[in-house]
Amino acid sequence: MSDSEEDSQDRQLKMVVIGDGACGKTSLVTRFAQEAFGKQYKQTIGLDFFLKRISLPGNLNVTLQVWDIGGQTLGGKMLDKYIYGAHGVLLVYDITNHQSFENLEDWFSMVKKANEESEIQPVVSLIGNKIDMEHMRTVKADKHQRFCQENGLVSQFVSAKTGDSVYLCFQRVAAEILGVKLNKAEIEQSQRVVKADIVNYSQDAAARTPNPPRSSMCVVQ
Ligand SMILES: Nc1nc2c(ncn2[C@@H]2O[C@H](COP(=O)(O)OP(=O)(O)OP(=O)(O)O)[C@@H](O)[C@H]2O)c(=O)[nH]1
């Protein structure tokens, strides 16, 4: 195969998403791959796979093979096998759950152990999820930044619920792996505008409210 034929093919990258149970890994991956979000928590048993094609500057098409690993696999026998050979690792925690941040040490140790004998080391990104719940934040941003600096991680904050920075977070890791630079315009384009659903309360609910407002009610979910 000639060089040009090889260049025109899609690149495939293995991305592994790990972190404590309920920190939002499945939600993050589902938001990225299917543009959807569910409020109901359903524990991932073992792992799930998703494929998603993205574009990088220079007409580079990349297929991401995303491995969504269940939080309960920490301490299990299979985790290092799942992580092995990953080009990128998304280390996720919930900014409203301090324990999920503390446990990052254990998750990160597993990443290092799984790749001990590998020649290529994955790009690892620290993802603080649930930024739509900023008012309930228990992990200060400077702690997050310090962990990134100490361990050479790519720092990112997202909300799987609103979609804020979700596409960008996968795109940045892929760009870093392939040595592609994203410019400011590309970064801004990928930082999706936060959308909120408007819920109309029934007339009954409005009637029960003392001094109901004159305009119709709405709730940001
Ligand atoms: N407010 C808010 N809730 C979120 C967000 N991401 C996930 N959730 C909720 O957090 C709960 C857990 O989300 P999951 O995506 O199932 O968590 P997980 O990390 O995949 O959990 P395991 O399968 O146990 O590893 C669900 O109720 C989600 O709706 C977010 O960005 N904001």
The ligand as a Gaussian input file, in Angstrom:
#p B3LYP/6-31G(d) Opt

LIG

0 1
 N      -26.402000      16.418000      37.010000
 C      -25.681000      15.519000      36.330000
 N      -25.912000      14.204000      36.504000
 C      -25.152000      13.342000      35.789000
 C      -24.143000      13.774000      34.906000
 N      -23.545000      12.681000      34.374000
 C      -24.173000      11.621000      34.905000
 N      -25.140000      12.006000      35.744000
 C      -26.025000      11.124000      36.528000
 O      -25.205000      10.356000      37.403000
 C      -25.732000       9.025000      37.529000
 C      -24.670000       8.002000      37.196000
 O      -24.322000       8.121000      35.836000
 P      -23.671000       6.936000      34.985000
 O      -23.274000       7.521000      33.680000
 O      -24.547000       5.745000      34.958000
 O      -22.385000       6.606000      35.885000
 P      -21.199000       5.560000      35.603000
 O      -19.949000       6.234000      35.974000
 O      -21.282000       5.021000      34.213000
 O      -21.517000       4.416000      36.678000
 P      -21.074000       2.844000      36.682000
 O      -21.802000       2.153000      35.573000
 O      -21.479000       2.326000      38.036000
 O      -19.584000       2.788000      36.520000
 C      -26.958000       8.955000      36.618000
 O      -28.120000       9.163000      37.405000
 C      -26.761000      10.111000      35.649000
 O      -27.984000      10.635000      35.163000
 C      -23.926000      15.187000      34.745000
 O      -23.081000      15.680000      33.990000
 N      -24.723000      16.003000      35.507000

